[in-house]
Amino acid sequence: MRNFNLIPPIFILILFLAALSCEKVYLTEPPEIELDTTVVYSFADTIQPIFDNKCINCHNGGIPPNLTAGNSYDALINGGYVESDTSKAEQSLIYTKLLSGTHEDRATANEKQLILFWIKQGALNN
Protein backbone atom coordinates (compact mmCIF):
# COMPACT_ATOMS: atom_id res chain seq x y z
CA MET A 1 0.00 0.00 0.00
CA ARG A 2 1.33 3.39 -0.95
CA ASN A 3 1.90 6.18 1.48
CA PHE A 4 -0.68 8.88 0.64
CA ASN A 5 -0.04 10.88 3.80
CA LEU A 6 2.34 13.22 1.94
CA ILE A 7 -0.14 14.23 -0.77
CA PRO A 8 -2.20 16.79 1.25
CA PRO A 9 0.85 18.74 2.55
CA ILE A 10 2.47 18.75 -0.90
CA PHE A 11 -0.78 19.90 -2.50
CA ILE A 12 -1.13 22.72 0.06
CA LEU A 13 2.49 23.77 -0.53
CA ILE A 14 1.92 23.89 -4.30
CA LEU A 15 -1.22 26.01 -3.87
CA PHE A 16 0.60 28.35 -1.49
CA LEU A 17 3.51 28.83 -3.90
CA ALA A 18 1.15 29.35 -6.83
CA ALA A 19 -0.76 32.02 -4.91
CA LEU A 20 2.46 33.88 -4.15
CA SER A 21 3.57 33.86 -7.75
CA CYS A 22 0.37 35.26 -9.24
CA GLU A 23 0.22 38.80 -10.55
CA LYS A 24 -2.74 40.79 -9.31
CA VAL A 25 -4.96 42.00 -12.14
CA TYR A 26 -7.62 44.57 -11.38
CA LEU A 27 -10.66 44.67 -13.60
CA THR A 28 -11.90 47.99 -12.31
CA GLU A 29 -10.84 51.57 -12.91
CA PRO A 30 -7.87 52.83 -10.94
CA PRO A 31 -8.89 54.45 -7.67
CA GLU A 32 -9.89 58.06 -7.89
CA ILE A 33 -7.28 60.57 -6.87
CA GLU A 34 -8.38 63.75 -5.20
CA LEU A 35 -7.35 66.46 -7.63
CA ASP A 36 -5.96 69.75 -6.42
CA THR A 37 -8.29 72.49 -7.61
CA THR A 38 -5.65 75.15 -6.89
CA VAL A 39 -3.33 73.77 -9.58
CA VAL A 40 -3.67 75.32 -13.04
CA TYR A 41 -3.97 72.34 -15.37
CA SER A 42 -2.14 72.74 -18.66
CA PHE A 43 -3.95 71.90 -21.86
CA ALA A 44 -0.76 70.66 -23.55
CA ASP A 45 0.53 68.64 -20.60
CA THR A 46 -2.70 67.39 -19.01
CA ILE A 47 -5.66 67.49 -21.41
CA GLN A 48 -4.07 66.70 -24.78
CA PRO A 49 -2.49 63.45 -23.46
CA ILE A 50 -5.99 62.27 -22.49
CA PHE A 51 -7.17 62.90 -26.04
CA ASP A 52 -4.04 61.23 -27.45
CA ASN A 53 -4.60 58.10 -25.38
CA LYS A 54 -8.37 57.83 -25.42
CA CYS A 55 -9.98 59.82 -28.23
CA ILE A 56 -7.97 60.18 -31.43
CA ASN A 57 -8.73 56.66 -32.61
CA CYS A 58 -12.06 58.11 -33.73
CA HIS A 59 -11.63 61.89 -33.46
CA ASN A 60 -8.63 62.22 -35.76
CA GLY A 61 -10.15 64.53 -38.35
CA GLY A 62 -12.91 62.29 -39.69
CA ILE A 63 -15.36 62.63 -36.80
CA PRO A 64 -15.72 66.06 -35.18
CA PRO A 65 -14.17 67.35 -33.05
CA ASN A 66 -10.67 66.77 -34.34
CA LEU A 67 -8.79 66.01 -31.12
CA THR A 68 -5.35 65.49 -32.61
CA ALA A 69 -2.48 67.58 -31.27
CA GLY A 70 -2.36 70.99 -32.90
CA ASN A 71 -6.06 70.87 -33.84
CA SER A 72 -7.91 69.93 -30.66
CA TYR A 73 -7.93 73.25 -28.83
CA ASP A 74 -9.39 75.20 -31.77
CA ALA A 75 -11.85 72.39 -32.51
CA LEU A 76 -13.14 72.44 -28.94
CA ILE A 77 -13.33 76.21 -28.52
CA ASN A 78 -14.60 77.13 -31.98
CA GLY A 79 -16.82 74.06 -32.29
CA GLY A 80 -18.90 74.88 -29.24
CA TYR A 81 -17.66 71.95 -27.15
CA VAL A 82 -16.50 74.12 -24.25
CA GLU A 83 -18.79 76.47 -22.32
CA SER A 84 -17.18 79.92 -22.24
CA ASP A 85 -18.98 80.73 -18.97
CA THR A 86 -16.85 78.86 -16.42
CA SER A 87 -19.78 78.71 -13.96
CA LYS A 88 -21.49 76.44 -16.51
CA ALA A 89 -18.44 74.20 -17.08
CA GLU A 90 -20.47 71.05 -16.28
CA GLN A 91 -22.69 71.86 -19.27
CA SER A 92 -19.79 71.81 -21.74
CA LEU A 93 -20.49 69.36 -24.54
CA ILE A 94 -17.05 67.75 -24.28
CA TYR A 95 -17.70 67.01 -20.59
CA THR A 96 -21.32 65.88 -20.92
CA LYS A 97 -20.35 63.51 -23.76
CA LEU A 98 -17.90 61.81 -21.41
CA LEU A 99 -20.59 61.25 -18.80
CA SER A 100 -23.09 59.34 -20.89
CA GLY A 101 -23.76 57.19 -23.89
CA THR A 102 -21.02 55.65 -25.97
CA HIS A 103 -18.32 57.91 -24.48
CA GLU A 104 -18.99 57.07 -20.83
CA ASP A 105 -16.23 54.44 -20.58
CA ARG A 106 -13.71 56.30 -22.73
CA ALA A 107 -12.06 58.16 -19.85
CA THR A 108 -11.48 57.43 -16.19
CA ALA A 109 -13.23 59.43 -13.50
CA ASN A 110 -9.99 61.32 -12.86
CA GLU A 111 -9.57 62.20 -16.53
CA LYS A 112 -13.13 63.50 -16.65
CA GLN A 113 -12.42 65.61 -13.56
CA LEU A 114 -9.23 66.99 -15.12
CA ILE A 115 -11.17 68.07 -18.21
CA LEU A 116 -13.83 69.69 -16.02
CA PHE A 117 -11.22 71.51 -13.89
CA TRP A 118 -9.48 72.74 -17.04
CA ILE A 119 -12.79 74.18 -18.30
CA LYS A 120 -13.56 75.74 -14.90
CA GLN A 121 -10.15 77.38 -14.98
CA GLY A 122 -11.05 79.14 -18.22
CA ALA A 123 -10.11 76.48 -20.80
CA LEU A 124 -6.76 78.08 -21.43
CA ASN A 125 -4.50 77.09 -24.32
CA ASN A 126 -1.51 76.64 -22.06
Secondary structure, DSSP 8 states (H G I E B T S, - for coil): ----TTHHHHHHHHHHHHHHH------S--------TTS---IIIIIHHHHHHHTTTTTTTTSSS--STTTHHHHHHHTT-S-SSGGGGGG-HHHHHHHSGGGTTSS-HHHHHHHHHHHHTT----
